[in-house]
Amino acid sequence: MSAKRRRRQPSLQAEEAAQRRKQRWEVVRLIVFGTLFVAAGMMICIFGGALLGIVGIIFGVMSVLTGVVIAIGGDSPAGRVLTIVSCLAFAVVGALMIVLSFVDPEPMGRRGPVSGVVIGLLALGFFGLGAVFLISQEVRRRRRRD
C-alpha cells in the first residue's frame, strides 16, 4: 500500500471520536425533543384532551429516558432498568391510544378510532412483549450472579 493511500484512511481513534460526537448529538436531540413533547403534552392536558396530553407526556418521557440510556450505556445496570421502563412506557402509550380511540376518537384525526387502535395495538404488542423479554433476561442475569 502506498504512503498516500495510508494517509487517506481515517485512523481508528478519529472514527471513534466521530462516533462519540454523533452519539452525543443524538442524546441531545432525544432529550430536547422529549422535553418539548412533555411541554406539549402538558399544554394539551390543560387546553385539550387529558388522555391525548398524557400520551404526549409519556412519549416525551420515553424519549428523555432513551437519551439517558444511550448516554450512560445500555449494558450498565441502570441502563438496563431504564430500557425496561422505557419499553413499559411505550406499552402504556399503546394501551392509552387504544382507550383514547374508543373514549374520544376526535383527537385521532379523520380516520378516527381505527388508526388509534391499530397503532396502539402495534405499540402495545411490540413494546409489551419487548418489556417482558427484557425483564426475563434481567431476572436470568441476576439469578446467574447469585
N, C-alpha and C positions, 0 to 999 in steps of 0.2 A: 504494500500500500504506500502511496506517495505521501510526502510530508503535507502537501496541500490538502489532500483528502482527509488526513488525520485531524488537521486543524478545523475543518468544517464540521466535523461531528461534534455535537454538544457533549460536554462531559456529563458524567452521571450526577455529579453534585449540582450542576446547573439545571439539569432536568428535575432533580428532587426539589430544588429551590422554586422552580417554576410551578411544580405541582403543589407545593405548600402555599404559594401565593394564590393559586387558583382555588384551593380549598378554603383559605381564609375568606376570600371574596364570596364564596358560596355560603359560608357560615353567616357572614354579614348580611347577605341578601335574605337568607331564610329568617334571620332574627328581625330584620327591618320589616319585611313583608308580613311576617307573623304578627308583629306588633300593630301594623296597620289593619290587619284582619280583626284583631281583638278590638281595636278602637272602632272599626266599622260595625262590628257585632254589637258593641255597646250602644252605638247610635241607633242601630236597628231595633234593639231592645227598648230603647227609650221612645223612639218615634214611630216604630212599626210593629211588626210581629215578634213576640218574645221568642217563639221557637226558632224562627229563622235567625234571629240575633244570637241565640245560644249556639246554633250550628256554626256561625261565623266566628264566635269567640273560641269554641273548641278547635276549629280548624286553625286559627291563629296560634293557639297554644301548642298544637301539634307541630306547626312549622318552627316555632321557637325551640321546642324540645328536640326536634330533628337537628337544628343548627347546633345546639349544645352537645348532642351525641357525637356529631361529626367533630366538634372542637375537642372534646375530651377523649375521643376514641371509642369506637363501638365495642371493642373487646374488653374494656375495663368493666369492673362490676357495676359501677354507676351507669356506664353506657348501656350495658345490657338491661338494667332495670328501666332506664328511660326509654329504651326501644320498646320494651313490653308496654309501658304506659302509653307511648305514642300509638302503638297498634290498638290498644284497648280504646283510646280516644277516637281513633278513626272508626272503629266498630260502633261506638256510641253515636258518632255523627251519622253513620249509615242508618242506625235504628231511628234516630231523630228525624231523618229525612223521610223514612217510611211513615212514621207517625204524622209528620207535618203534611205529607201528601194527602192523608185522609182527614185530618183535623182542619187544615186551612190550605187548600190547594192553590189559592191565588198567588202566593209568592213564588210558586214554581214556574210561573210563566204560562204561555198559551197552551202548552202541552199538558198542563195541569198535573194531576196526580200520577200519571203514567211514568213520566220521566223521573220524578222523585222516588217512586217505588223501585224502578229499575236501577237507578244509581245507588239508592240506599241498600238494596239487596246485594249489589256487587261489592260495595264498601263493607257491609256487614259480613258477607261471606268471606271475602278475601282477607280483610284485616282481623276479623274474629278468629278465623282458622289460623292465621299467622300468629296471633297472640297466644292461642292455645299451644301451637307448636313451640314458640319461644319459651313459654312457661314450662313446658315439659322438658325442653332442653336444659333450662336453668336448674330445674329440680334434679335431673340426672347428673348435671355437673356438680351440684352441691353434695349429692349422695356419694359420688366418687371421691370427693375430697375428704369426706368423713370416715 
